[in-house]
Amino acid sequence: MTMIPTRDGHALYVKQWGSGRPVVLLHGWPLSADSWDYHAMKIADAGFRVISYDRRGFGRSDQPFGDYDYDSLSDDLSDVMTATKAEDASIIGFSMGGGEVARYMSRHAGRHVQQCGLISSVVPYMLKTDDNPNGVEQSVFDGMTEAMLADRPKFFSEFFKDFYGVGSSSKPVSEEFLQWTRTVAMQASLKATLACAESFATTDFRSDLGAFSVATLIIHGTDDATVPIEASGRPAAKGIATSTLKEYDGAPHGLFATHKDQLADDLVAFLKS
């Protein structure tokens, strides 16, 4: 275990597995770096050094009261890459983590990045507006906030059913896996959980897409009810000239669990390319 300091005085929990060219994995909301463990092992076994860390406010990292905007979060990514000497790196973000990848490419000019990955990502823009008609209504995010303030454990019990496509996916997760996911989610502070939900719901990454100048793999499930593919994966692929889109037919949002072997194989093949 390593605790890495950020430029604004907080500490992030970081794991490093394997050796070789670095691959930085960014987890989704409201999880931790542990959600990447299966893929981190596969990638490390394939000859790479895997770096994964708990986002500020989540898992074992510090839980400050403020600064959960994507500028701050991409600065954290930059600090982790500097501290771990991650050069010629691949940076891969799941869900909310895709936003950190996009903002890092623009705000930090893609420093030391060789490849990018956006998995079930919120990029380019989640919120429905007049010029983003395929986005999600603000009322949906308002309802999430109200439900979390009222009873966060109860909210997560229902949220993760849609997240993993329980009842609809052909590759369902177990009840034990759902319970583990809820436990990980509750490790985060309430403040971080709410603030990050606001950030991924309202941050417009469309202007960041032009900063992607390296090979970018986009993977998204066609049955993603949490981050619909029409609002994310498909427009991201159109906006990133260097991208390749892989659609997982029938896959839900949490395809890192429901389609873990397919995702691991695709990631390793992409990294070796």
N, C-alpha and C positions, 0 to 999 in steps of 0.2 A: 504493500500500500504506500502511496505517495500523496502528500498534500502539497499542492502547488499554489503559491500566492498569486493573486490578481493585482493589477495595477491600482485598484481602488481599495486594497487592504483586506480582501477576503481570501478564503482558502477553498480550493476545489480538490475533491477526492479523485485520484487518477489511477488507473490500472494500465500496466504495460505487459503484454504477453508476446513472446516470440522474438525473432530478430530478422532483420532485412529492411527493405524499404518500408517507411511508415505508412500506416493506414489509421486515420482518426475517425472514430465512430461517435456520432452524436445521437443521443436517445430522444425519444418522443415524450410528449406530455401525457400523463403525469408520472412518468416512470423514472428509471435510473439507468446507469451504465450496465447493470446486470441484465437488462433486457436484451443486450447484444451478446451475451456470453456464448451461446451456441455458435453464432457466426464468427465471433472473435476466435474461438478455438479452431474452427475450420480455416480461417484466414491465416492464423499463426502457423498451423500445420502446413499450409501451402507455401510458407517461406517469407512471411511478412512480419513486421513488428506492429502489433495492434495497440493503439492507444485509445482508451475509452474513459470518459469521466462523467461524474454526476454534475449536471447543470447546477448553478448556484440556486439555493433554495430547495434542492431535491436530494434524496438519498443521504449520503454522508458528508456532503459539502456544507459550507457555512450557509446560514439562512438569514441574509440581511433583510431589512425591511423594504428597501427600495432598489431601483435600477434593474428592472426586468425587461427593459426595452431591447430591441434587437441590436442596437449599436453597442450597448453594454455587453450583451451576450456574445457578439462577434469579437469584441475585445478580449473576453475570457478565452475564446478559442485561440486567438492570437497568442495570448499569454501561455496557454498550454503548449502550443506548438513551439514557442521559443524555449520554454523550460525543458521540453523533451527533445529539443534539437530535431524536430520533424521537418526535414527538407526533402524535396521531390516527393511530396506526400500526396496521398489520396484522402479526400475528406468526404465522408458519407453521412448524410443526415436522414433520420427517419422522422416523418411527420413534422412536428414543430422544429426538429433539428435541421430540416431542409432550409428553414429560414436563416439559420446561422450560417449555413454554407453560402447561401445567396448573398447575405449581407457581408460576409467575410470577403467574397470575391470582389465586391464593389468598394467597401470601406477600407480594406487592406490590400486591394489590388491583386488578389490571388497570390500573395507572397508564398513561395515555396510549395505551390500546389501544382501537381501534375495531372490529377484526375478528380472529378467530382461525381457524387452519387446522390440522387434525390429519391428516397424510398417512401411511398405513401405520403409525399411531402405537401405542406401547406402552400408552397410556392406555385403560382405567383401572387394570388390574392384570394382570400377566403370570403370576404364580406360582399354581399350583394349590394351593388350600387347601380346607378343609371348606366354607367359605362362598364359594368361587370355583372351582367344579368344572370350568369350561371352561378354566382356566388350564393352564400348562405344568408338567410334573413337575419338582421340584427336581433330580432325577437328570440331566435334560437339561442344565441349567446347570452342574452339577458336571462332567459329561462335557466340556462346552465348555472349562471352566477347565483340566482335566487335559490336554486336547489342545493348548491354546495354550501351556501350560508345557512340554510335550514337544517341540512343533515348530510354532511359530505359522504360518510360511509354508505348511506342509502343511495345517494346519487351514483356513486361508483358502481354499486351492485348492478344498476340498470345500464349505465354507460358502457361498461365493458362487454355486455352482451352484444350490443351493436358493434362495438370495436372489433370483436372477434367473429361476428356473424353467427352468434349462437342461435340455433333454430333455422338458419338459412344456408350456412356454409356446408359444403360437402366434406370439409375437413375440420370438424369442430374441435375445440380445445376441451380439456377435462375441467370438472368442477374444481379440482385441486389447483389447476393452473389459474383459473379465475380468482381463486382465493389468494394465491400468491401475488397476482397482479394488484389486487385491492390492497394487500398489505404493503407492497412497494409504494403504491400511490399515496398511502396515508403517512409515509415517512416524510413527505414534503411538508413544508409549512403551508398553512392556509393562505397566507399572504402571497407566497410564491405561486401557489396553484392558481389563485384568482388573477394575479398580475400577468402571469405567462399566458393564461387563457385569453386575456384581453389583447396581449401582444400578437399572438398568432391569429386571432380573429380579425384584427383591424390593420395590421401592417401590410402595406402595398409594396410588393417586391417587383412589380413590373418594370420599374426603372433599373433594377439590379440585373436583369437578365442579360443585358448587353455586356456585362463584365465577365460572363462565362466565356473564356477563350480556350479552354481545354476540353478534352473528351469528357462528356457527361452522360452517365447512365441514369435514366429515369425509369422507375418501376412502380406500377400502380395497379391496384385491383379494380376490376370493372364493377364490382358490387360494394365498393367502399361507401358505407353510409355515414362515416365520420368526416372524411375529407373527399367529397365527390370528385371523381376523375374529370368531369367536365369543367370543374372550377380550378383544377390543379394540374394533374399529370399531362393532360392533352394540351392546354394552353402553354404550359411550361416548355413542352417539347417544341411547340411552334415558335416560341420566343428565344430559344437557345439554339443557335445555329450548329453548335458542335455536339448536339445531343442525340441519343438513341433512346427511343421509348419502347419498353417491354410492358405489355398489358397482360396481367394474370387474370384470365377469364374466370369470373365467379368469385374472385378473392375479396375478402373484406379488408378493413383497414389494417388490422393486426396480422398481416401476412408474414411477419417475421416468425410467428408461431404456427399459423395454419399452413403455410407453404415454406417452412424453414429450410428444407433440403433444396428445393428449387431456387430459393433466394440465395442460399450459400453457394450453390454451383454457379449461379449467374454472377455473383459478386467476385468469386475467385477467378472466373474466366475473364471478366472485365479487368480486374487488377493485373492479370498476367498479360493482357493485350497491350 
